[in-house]
Amino acid sequence: MFGWLANQTRNLAKVFQSEERNELNDDHLALAEAHREWLAAREFFEQATDPDLVEYAILSLKAAEKRYVYLWKKIRAGKD
């Protein structure tokens, strides 16, 4: 009986550790995606010439930057 309970506890611990690693990987993948979006928004801003598109590009660039910084801070906070 005790052996079965110990095995179940170990298995449950492995599941939680695996989920934590997956969360960490998901956060890093999201950060990489946010970085790509930020670079794409900056490129779009540099290419925009129409005043309406320039305004859109500025807003998109700010949003992409804020998302990237948010994810970066989230990952840093998780390491502390």
Secondary structure, DSSP 8 states (H G I E B T S, - for coil): -HHHHHHHHHHHHHHHHHHHHHHHHHHHHHHHHHHHHHHHHHHHHHH--SHHHHHHHHHHHHHHHHHHHHHHHHHHHHH-
